[in-house]
Amino acid sequence: MQISMNARGRRRLRHALAVCLLLGCWALPAASRNAPLDPMAFTQSNPDAPVQQLLVKDITTGTEQAVDGRILLVDSGETYLSSASIATILQGTRFWDGRLGFLDLQFGAVTYSLAAGTRLVSGPQGATLLPVPVLLFHDDLWLPMVALTDVLGPGLGAQVDWDPDRRRLTMGEVQFNVTAIRSEQLGRTTVVHILCDEPLGYRATGTRDGNIEVKIYGGRLNPGAASRVRARGLLRGATGRQAADHALLVFQVDQLVGHFRTYTDQEGREIVVVLEEELVSAIPDPVPRGRVDVNIQTGPVDVTHDLRVGTMVIDAGHGGHDMGAVGSDGIMEKDVNLAVARELRSYLQHQSDLKVVLTRASDEFLELDQRAELANTSGGNLFLSLHCNSWFNDSARGLETYFLSPARTDWARSVAAAENGTGDKGSLDVADDVDFIVWELVQNRFISNSSHLAEVIQKEASSDLGLDDRGVRQAGFRVLVGAYMPAVLVEMGFLSNPHEEKQLGSAPYQRKLARAIGDAILAYRDEMEALQGKAPQAEASDER
């Protein structure tokens, strides 16, 4: 893979970006050009934004330096740094074309390309879309802090953490926990070994184009290590990508691969992907789309083994004296959670033959461990806990879905801390040692099913409702501990956001939200039953 672009390549990229910008501007009606292009693309800039001095500390060298930052957008609160400052911080070189508004940031052999007014960052791992745009200010391109913490830093093998309260940027070398990738050929089988320093949850899926993706939750990977994996047997190559809370490996495989399986070894510290050739005379189809394998401690894993989705347990978070979050107009989280839970129960009962159980059907308080116990004693196969988000910045918005695992980001920790506090001191003894319980969960089959269920709900619900997709995250929610089944927690929106508070308090929107989540649950159920060769029960009933 070519890492850096030559001058001709950069010119081509600039021309392409220029065409995209022109087409985008002409496509917008005049009345829309001062409005956000989409919910996350804030465009109302503040030309008089004051300078905020930030402290940058390099843990590796022990040095500190001060740089200037600005909050350039009125409605996002995102701190911006000039490209000149970023080049200095990361010890790179900048190539700035002020006439066209294009910028190249070069760090050794790695080049990132950006353009004024866009959210696109093009780098060696492909294109990344930022939540807010890059801005032209004082004859320089200014980048949002998230570009440094989530794109440039991880891409260069650096851990970059931003503390907005203290205005402190901390940098250091990433301690990679995905340490090596090896391949070997064994007859008609090719085996890929992914070595980790610690047991990590993962999910392996086949893609439409015949590749195999392995998402390692909490994994920290040097992307260059993947490109150095030797192609042999059925393995044609590999690429890697580092995200904020997971590492992604993509294996390009031969079209002769009929199926694959995964398992873990070395007490969970080694993920093994086995590629198997289809023993047929004709060339088979690519790796089946949607194949999912679960990380159990030893032996090959079949995600559909004895997995039947017949009973859905819906947990309306909070209740009784525990109000949860409260919006500025007085909308209480406990009421929204219960209303959506009831609507979701009604929708699932009308659309399927699922048995639906509510942990609470009225405004009552339940301990967190009682909720999981109800799920287990009712014979539940899936557990869904409904909640609403809240944040001090009222511009925060969107939907996010969690599954149980140690929190990997400060945001996930803060959300988990808020939801784990029930207002009852007795509940604090429940699952005090979350990491120990998570270790047990990582060893069973549910961690992968939970992550997959979370991704289906997140994708379908965000898309159906046009909500900002805040992604799938992992955190130590106590309400999910002890549920012996795939379990996820959905934060349906922000009561701290005036617009979303109004929506969440509206009965018609609650019904829409319930339908979107319900459709995602049914899609997951159908996918699981299709994988185990079992037609959905509702369809079988129709045939009879």
SESETI-5870 format. One record per residue (C-alpha): residue number from 0; y negated, z negated, x. Coordinates in steps of 0.2 Angstrom, whole numbers, plus 2048, in hexadecimal, padded with zeros to 3 digits. Last residue first. Layout:
<recs>
REC;n;y;z;x
REC;NUM;Y;Z;X $
...
</recs>
This chain:
<recs>
REC;n;y;z;x
REC;543;876;7D5;709 $
REC;542;86B;7E0;713 $
REC;541;85C;7D6;70F $
REC;540;865;7C6;715 $
REC;539;869;7CE;725 $
REC;538;856;7D3;727 $
REC;537;851;7C0;725 $
REC;536;85F;7BB;731 $
REC;535;857;7C5;73F $
REC;534;864;7D0;747 $
REC;533;86E;7C8;755 $
REC;532;871;7D1;765 $
REC;531;86B;7C3;770 $
REC;530;85C;7CD;776 $
REC;529;858;7D2;764 $
REC;528;859;7BF;75F $
REC;527;84C;7BA;76C $
REC;526;841;7C9;768 $
REC;525;841;7C5;755 $
REC;524;83D;7B3;758 $
REC;523;82E;7B8;764 $
REC;522;828;7C4;757 $
REC;521;82A;7B7;749 $
REC;520;820;7AA;754 $
REC;519;812;7B7;757 $
REC;518;811;7BC;745 $
REC;517;80F;7A9;741 $
REC;516;801;7A7;74E $
REC;515;7F7;7B6;746 $
REC;514;7FB;7B0;734 $
REC;513;7F5;79E;738 $
REC;512;7E5;7A4;740 $
REC;511;7E2;7AF;731 $
REC;510;7E5;7A1;725 $
REC;509;7D9;796;72F $
REC;508;7CC;7A3;72E $
REC;507;7CD;7A4;71B $
REC;506;7CC;790;71B $
REC;505;7BD;78F;726 $
REC;504;7BB;780;731 $
REC;503;7C2;78A;740 $
REC;502;7B5;798;73D $
REC;501;7A6;78D;73C $
REC;500;7AC;783;74C $
REC;499;7AF;794;755 $
REC;498;79D;799;752 $
REC;497;796;788;757 $
REC;496;7A0;787;767 $
REC;495;7A5;775;76A $
REC;494;7B3;777;75D $
REC;493;7BB;783;769 $
REC;492;7CA;78D;764 $
REC;491;7DC;78D;75F $
REC;490;7E2;782;76E $
REC;489;7F5;786;76C $
REC;488;802;77A;773 $
REC;487;814;781;777 $
REC;486;826;77B;776 $
REC;485;837;784;779 $
REC;484;843;777;774 $
REC;483;848;765;778 $
REC;482;837;75E;774 $
REC;481;836;74F;77F $
REC;480;825;753;787 $
REC;479;81B;75F;77D $
REC;478;810;752;775 $
REC;477;80D;74B;787 $
REC;476;804;75A;78C $
REC;475;806;75D;79F $
REC;474;7FE;76D;7A2 $
REC;473;802;780;7A3 $
REC;472;7F7;78E;79E $
REC;471;7F8;79E;795 $
REC;470;7E8;7A8;793 $
REC;469;7D6;7A6;78E $
REC;468;7D7;7B5;783 $
REC;467;7C6;7B6;77A $
REC;466;7CA;7B8;767 $
REC;465;7CC;7C9;75E $
REC;464;7D7;7C1;751 $
REC;463;7E6;7CC;753 $
REC;462;7E4;7CE;766 $
REC;461;7E2;7BB;769 $
REC;460;7F0;7B7;75E $
REC;459;7FC;7C4;765 $
REC;458;7F9;7C1;777 $
REC;457;7F8;7AE;777 $
REC;456;807;7AC;76B $
REC;455;812;7B8;775 $
REC;454;80C;7AF;786 $
REC;453;810;79E;77F $
REC;452;821;7A3;779 $
REC;451;825;7AA;78A $
REC;450;81F;79A;793 $
REC;449;82A;790;787 $
REC;448;839;79B;78A $
REC;447;837;799;79C $
REC;446;835;786;79C $
REC;445;843;784;78F $
REC;444;852;789;79A $
REC;443;854;778;7A3 $
REC;442;84F;774;7B5 $
REC;441;83D;776;7B2 $
REC;440;83E;76A;7A4 $
REC;439;845;75C;7AF $
REC;438;837;75F;7BC $
REC;437;82B;75E;7AE $
REC;436;831;74D;7A9 $
REC;435;82F;747;7BB $
REC;434;81D;74F;7BB $
REC;433;819;746;7AB $
REC;432;81C;735;7B2 $
REC;431;812;72C;7A4 $
REC;430;81D;734;797 $
REC;429;817;729;788 $
REC;428;80F;719;78F $
REC;427;7FE;720;78A $
REC;426;803;720;777 $
REC;425;801;70D;776 $
REC;424;7EF;70E;77A $
REC;423;7EB;718;76A $
REC;422;7DC;724;76A $
REC;421;7E8;733;76C $
REC;420;7E3;737;77E $
REC;419;7F0;745;783 $
REC;418;7E5;752;77C $
REC;417;7D6;74F;786 $
REC;416;7E0;74C;796 $
REC;415;7E9;75C;793 $
REC;414;7D9;766;791 $
REC;413;7D2;75E;7A1 $
REC;412;7E1;762;7AB $
REC;411;7E2;774;7A5 $
REC;410;7D0;776;7AA $
REC;409;7D3;76E;7BB $
REC;408;7E1;77B;7BE $
REC;407;7F3;77A;7C1 $
REC;406;7F8;76D;7B4 $
REC;405;80A;767;7B7 $
REC;404;815;770;7AA $
REC;403;817;771;797 $
REC;402;811;780;78F $
REC;401;7FF;785;78A $
REC;400;7F6;791;77F $
REC;399;7E4;797;780 $
REC;398;7D8;79D;773 $
REC;397;7C6;7A1;775 $
REC;396;7B5;79A;778 $
REC;395;7AA;790;784 $
REC;394;798;793;780 $
REC;393;795;781;77A $
REC;392;797;77A;78C $
REC;391;79D;768;78A $
REC;390;7AE;76E;785 $
REC;389;7B9;76D;776 $
REC;388;7CA;775;771 $
REC;387;7D4;774;761 $
REC;386;7E6;770;75F $
REC;385;7F7;776;758 $
REC;384;807;770;75F $
REC;383;816;77D;75E $
REC;382;828;778;760 $
REC;381;836;785;75F $
REC;380;848;782;75B $
REC;379;847;772;750 $
REC;378;856;768;74A $
REC;377;84B;75C;740 $
REC;376;850;74E;74C $
REC;375;849;757;75B $
REC;374;838;75C;754 $
REC;373;836;74B;74C $
REC;372;839;743;75D $
REC;371;82C;74E;765 $
REC;370;81F;748;758 $
REC;369;824;736;75A $
REC;368;821;737;76D $
REC;367;80E;73C;76A $
REC;366;80C;72D;75E $
REC;365;808;733;74C $
REC;364;7F8;730;742 $
REC;363;7F7;736;730 $
REC;362;7EC;742;727 $
REC;361;7FA;74B;71E $
REC;360;809;757;721 $
REC;359;80D;750;732 $
REC;358;81B;755;73E $
REC;357;81C;765;733 $
REC;356;82D;76D;732 $
REC;355;830;780;72E $
REC;354;841;787;72A $
REC;353;840;799;72F $
REC;352;846;7A6;722 $
REC;351;837;7B1;725 $
REC;350;826;7B7;71E $
REC;349;824;7AB;710 $
REC;348;829;79C;719 $
REC;347;820;7A1;729 $
REC;346;810;7A3;71F $
REC;345;811;792;716 $
REC;344;815;789;726 $
REC;343;807;792;72F $
REC;342;7FA;78D;721 $
REC;341;800;77B;722 $
REC;340;7FE;77B;735 $
REC;339;7ED;783;734 $
REC;338;7E7;776;728 $
REC;337;7EE;768;732 $
REC;336;7E6;76E;742 $
REC;335;7D5;771;73A $
REC;334;7D5;75F;733 $
REC;333;7DA;756;743 $
REC;332;7CD;760;74D $
REC;331;7BF;75A;742 $
REC;330;7B0;765;73C $
REC;329;7A1;75A;73D $
REC;328;794;767;73F $
REC;327;792;764;752 $
REC;326;7A5;765;753 $
REC;325;7B1;757;755 $
REC;324;7C0;757;761 $
REC;323;7CF;74C;75C $
REC;322;7CE;741;74D $
REC;321;7DA;734;752 $
REC;320;7D8;727;744 $
REC;319;7E4;731;739 $
REC;318;7E9;742;741 $
REC;317;7EB;749;753 $
REC;316;7F4;75A;755 $
REC;315;7FC;763;746 $
REC;314;80E;765;74D $
REC;313;818;774;746 $
REC;312;82B;774;748 $
REC;311;833;784;745 $
REC;310;846;784;741 $
REC;309;851;793;742 $
REC;308;84E;79B;753 $
REC;307;85F;79C;75B $
REC;306;862;79A;76D $
REC;305;874;799;772 $
REC;304;871;7A3;782 $
REC;303;862;7AE;77F $
REC;302;85A;7AA;78F $
REC;301;869;7AF;799 $
REC;300;86A;7A7;7AA $
REC;299;874;7AA;7B9 $
REC;298;87A;79A;7C2 $
REC;297;871;78B;7C9 $
REC;296;861;781;7C5 $
REC;295;85C;78A;7B6 $
REC;294;84D;796;7B7 $
REC;293;84D;7A1;7A7 $
REC;292;84F;7B4;7A6 $
REC;291;845;7BF;79A $
REC;290;849;7D2;796 $
REC;289;839;7D8;78D $
REC;288;83B;7EB;791 $
REC;287;84D;7F0;797 $
REC;286;84D;7F5;7A9 $
REC;285;84B;808;7A9 $
REC;284;857;813;79F $
REC;283;867;818;7A6 $
REC;282;86B;826;7B2 $
REC;281;87B;82E;7AC $
REC;280;88D;82A;7B3 $
REC;279;88D;818;7AF $
REC;278;88F;808;7B9 $
REC;277;87D;801;7B7 $
REC;276;877;7FA;7C7 $
REC;275;873;7E8;7C8 $
REC;274;863;7E0;7CF $
REC;273;865;7CD;7D2 $
REC;272;855;7C3;7D3 $
REC;271;857;7B2;7DC $
REC;270;849;7A5;7DB $
REC;269;84B;798;7E9 $
REC;268;844;787;7E8 $
REC;267;84D;781;7D9 $
REC;266;859;776;7E1 $
REC;265;85D;783;7EF $
REC;264;861;790;7E2 $
REC;263;85A;797;7D2 $
REC;262;860;7A5;7C6 $
REC;261;85B;7B6;7C1 $
REC;260;863;7C5;7B9 $
REC;259;861;7D8;7B9 $
REC;258;866;7E7;7AF $
REC;257;86A;7F9;7B1 $
REC;256;862;7FD;7C1 $
REC;255;865;80F;7C5 $
REC;254;852;812;7C2 $
REC;253;84F;80A;7D3 $
REC;252;844;7FB;7D3 $
REC;251;832;7F7;7D6 $
REC;250;830;7E4;7D7 $
REC;249;820;7DC;7D1 $
REC;248;81D;7CA;7D6 $
REC;247;80F;7C0;7CD $
REC;246;809;7AF;7D3 $
REC;245;802;7A2;7C7 $
REC;244;7F4;797;7C2 $
REC;243;7E4;7A0;7C9 $
REC;242;7ED;7B1;7CC $
REC;241;7F5;7B8;7DC $
REC;240;7FC;7C9;7DC $
REC;239;80C;7D0;7E5 $
REC;238;813;7E1;7E7 $
REC;237;825;7E6;7EA $
REC;236;82F;7F5;7F0 $
REC;235;83E;800;7EB $
REC;234;84B;7F3;7E8 $
REC;233;85C;7FB;7E2 $
REC;232;863;7FB;7F4 $
REC;231;855;7F7;800 $
REC;230;843;7F6;801 $
REC;229;83D;7E9;80D $
REC;228;830;7DD;807 $
REC;227;820;7DF;810 $
REC;226;816;7E3;801 $
REC;225;81B;7D2;7FA $
REC;224;814;7C8;809 $
REC;223;803;7D0;807 $
REC;222;801;7C7;7F7 $
REC;221;801;7B6;7FF $
REC;220;808;7AC;7F1 $
REC;219;804;79C;7E9 $
REC;218;810;798;7DA $
REC;217;80A;78C;7CC $
REC;216;814;797;7C0 $
REC;215;81E;7A5;7C8 $
REC;214;81D;7B5;7BE $
REC;213;82B;7C1;7C3 $
REC;212;828;7D3;7BE $
REC;211;836;7E0;7BE $
REC;210;831;7F2;7BE $
REC;209;838;7FF;7B2 $
REC;208;828;806;7AC $
REC;207;829;7FC;79C $
REC;206;82B;7EC;7A5 $
REC;205;83A;7E1;7A8 $
REC;204;837;7CE;7A7 $
REC;203;839;7BF;7B3 $
REC;202;831;7AE;7AE $
REC;201;82E;7A0;7BB $
REC;200;82D;78D;7BC $
REC;199;82C;787;7CE $
REC;198;837;77C;7D9 $
REC;197;82E;779;7E9 $
REC;196;82B;781;7FA $
REC;195;830;792;7F3 $
REC;194;83C;7A0;7F8 $
REC;193;83E;7B0;7EE $
REC;192;84E;7B8;7F1 $
REC;191;851;7CA;7EB $
REC;190;863;7D0;7E9 $
REC;189;869;7E2;7E8 $
REC;188;87A;7E5;7E0 $
REC;187;885;7F5;7E1 $
REC;186;88C;7EE;7F1 $
REC;185;882;7DF;7F7 $
REC;184;871;7E4;7FC $
REC;183;865;7D7;803 $
REC;182;852;7D3;7FF $
REC;181;847;7C6;805 $
REC;180;837;7BE;7FF $
REC;179;82F;7AF;808 $
REC;178;823;7A0;806 $
REC;177;81F;79F;7F4 $
REC;176;816;78E;7F6 $
REC;175;807;794;7FF $
REC;174;7FB;787;805 $
REC;173;7EB;791;802 $
REC;172;7DF;78F;811 $
REC;171;7CF;786;80D $
REC;170;7BF;786;803 $
REC;169;7B5;77A;7F9 $
REC;168;7A6;77F;7EF $
REC;167;79B;771;7E9 $
REC;166;78E;771;7DB $
REC;165;792;75F;7D7 $
REC;164;794;762;7C5 $
REC;163;799;774;7C8 $
REC;162;7A8;770;7D3 $
REC;161;7AF;780;7D9 $
REC;160;7C0;782;7E2 $
REC;159;7C4;790;7EE $
REC;158;7D6;790;7F6 $
REC;157;7D6;79F;802 $
REC;156;7E4;7AC;804 $
REC;155;7D8;7BB;804 $
REC;154;7DD;7C0;7F2 $
REC;153;7DD;7AE;7EC $
REC;152;7CA;7AC;7F2 $
REC;151;7C4;7BD;7EC $
REC;150;7CB;7BC;7DB $
REC;149;7CC;7AB;7D2 $
REC;148;7C0;7A0;7DC $
REC;147;7B3;7AD;7E2 $
REC;146;7B3;7B8;7D3 $
REC;145;7B2;7A9;7C8 $
REC;144;7A2;7A4;7D1 $
REC;143;799;7B3;7C9 $
REC;142;794;7C1;7D5 $
REC;141;782;7C5;7D9 $
REC;140;77F;7D7;7DF $
REC;139;76F;7D8;7E9 $
REC;138;75D;7E0;7E7 $
REC;137;756;7CF;7E0 $
REC;136;763;7CF;7D2 $
REC;135;771;7DC;7CD $
REC;134;77E;7D3;7C3 $
REC;133;791;7D3;7C4 $
REC;132;798;7D1;7B2 $
REC;131;7A0;7C2;7A9 $
REC;130;7B2;7BE;7A6 $
REC;129;7B8;7C9;7B5 $
REC;128;7C3;7D7;7B3 $
REC;127;7CF;7DA;7C2 $
REC;126;7D4;7EB;7C9 $
REC;125;7E2;7ED;7D5 $
REC;124;7EA;7E2;7E2 $
REC;123;7E1;7EA;7F1 $
REC;122;7D0;7E7;7E8 $
REC;121;7C5;7EE;7D9 $
REC;120;7BB;7E1;7D0 $
REC;119;7B5;7E7;7BF $
REC;118;7A9;7DC;7B4 $
REC;117;79B;7E9;7B5 $
REC;116;788;7E8;7B6 $
REC;115;787;7EC;7C8 $
REC;114;796;7F4;7D0 $
REC;113;7A4;7EC;7DA $
REC;112;7B1;7F0;7E8 $
REC;111;7BC;7E4;7F1 $
REC;110;7C2;7E9;803 $
REC;109;7D0;7E1;80D $
REC;108;7D3;7E7;81F $
REC;107;7C8;7D9;826 $
REC;106;7BE;7D2;818 $
REC;105;7B4;7E0;810 $
REC;104;7A9;7DE;801 $
REC;103;7A4;7EF;7FA $
REC;102;795;7F0;7EE $
REC;101;78E;7FD;7E3 $
REC;100;77D;7FD;7DA $
REC;99;77A;810;7DC $
REC;98;76A;80F;7E6 $
REC;97;76D;7FD;7ED $
REC;96;77D;803;7F5 $
REC;95;783;7F3;7FD $
REC;94;791;7F2;80B $
REC;93;795;7E0;80D $
REC;92;79F;7D8;81C $
REC;91;7AA;7C9;81B $
REC;90;7AA;7B7;821 $
REC;89;7AF;7B0;811 $
REC;88;79F;7A5;80F $
REC;87;794;7B2;817 $
REC;86;79A;7C0;80D $
REC;85;798;7B5;7FD $
REC;84;786;7B1;802 $
REC;83;782;7C4;804 $
REC;82;78B;7C8;7F4 $
REC;81;77F;7BC;7EB $
REC;80;786;7AD;7E2 $
REC;79;787;7AA;7CF $
REC;78;78A;79A;7C5 $
REC;77;790;79D;7B4 $
REC;76;787;794;7A6 $
REC;75;78D;7A2;799 $
REC;74;77E;7A5;78D $
REC;73;76F;7A7;798 $
REC;72;777;7B0;7A6 $
REC;71;770;7AF;7B8 $
REC;70;775;79D;7BC $
REC;69;770;79E;7CE $
REC;68;777;799;7DF $
REC;67;770;797;7F0 $
REC;66;77B;792;7FF $
REC;65;77D;782;809 $
REC;64;789;780;817 $
REC;63;797;775;81C $
REC;62;7A4;775;82A $
REC;61;7B5;76C;82B $
REC;60;7BE;77B;831 $
REC;59;7CC;77C;825 $
REC;58;7C3;772;817 $
REC;57;7B5;77E;817 $
REC;56;7A7;776;80C $
REC;55;79A;780;803 $
REC;54;78C;776;7FB $
REC;53;782;77F;7EE $
REC;52;76F;77F;7EC $
REC;51;769;785;7DB $
REC;50;75B;792;7DA $
REC;49;753;794;7CA $
REC;48;757;7A2;7BD $
REC;47;747;7AB;7B9 $
REC;46;750;7BC;7B6 $
REC;45;75B;7B4;7AA $
REC;44;769;7C0;7A4 $
REC;43;76E;7C4;792 $
REC;42;77E;7CE;796 $
REC;41;78D;7C2;792 $
REC;40;79D;7CC;793 $
REC;39;7AA;7BF;78C $
REC;38;7A8;7C3;779 $
REC;37;7A6;7D6;77D $
REC;36;798;7E2;781 $
REC;35;78C;7D4;77F $
REC;34;77C;7D9;776 $
REC;33;76C;7E1;77E $
REC;32;774;7F3;77E $
REC;31;77A;7F1;76C $
REC;30;76B;7F6;762 $
REC;29;76A;806;76C $
REC;28;77C;80B;768 $
REC;27;788;809;777 $
REC;26;792;819;77C $
REC;25;784;81F;787 $
REC;24;784;80F;791 $
REC;23;797;80F;793 $
REC;22;797;822;798 $
REC;21;78A;81E;7A5 $
REC;20;794;80F;7AC $
REC;19;7A4;818;7AC $
REC;18;79D;827;7B5 $
REC;17;795;81B;7C2 $
REC;16;7A6;812;7C5 $
REC;15;7AE;822;7C8 $
REC;14;7A1;828;7D4 $
REC;13;7A2;817;7DD $
REC;12;7B5;818;7DE $
REC;11;7B4;829;7E6 $
REC;10;7A7;824;7F3 $
REC;9;7B2;815;7F8 $
REC;8;7C1;820;7FA $
REC;7;7B7;82C;805 $
REC;6;7B1;81E;810 $
REC;5;7C2;817;812 $
REC;4;7CA;80A;807 $
REC;3;7D3;7FB;80D $
REC;2;7E4;7F5;808 $
REC;1;7EF;805;807 $
REC;0;800;800;800 $
</recs>
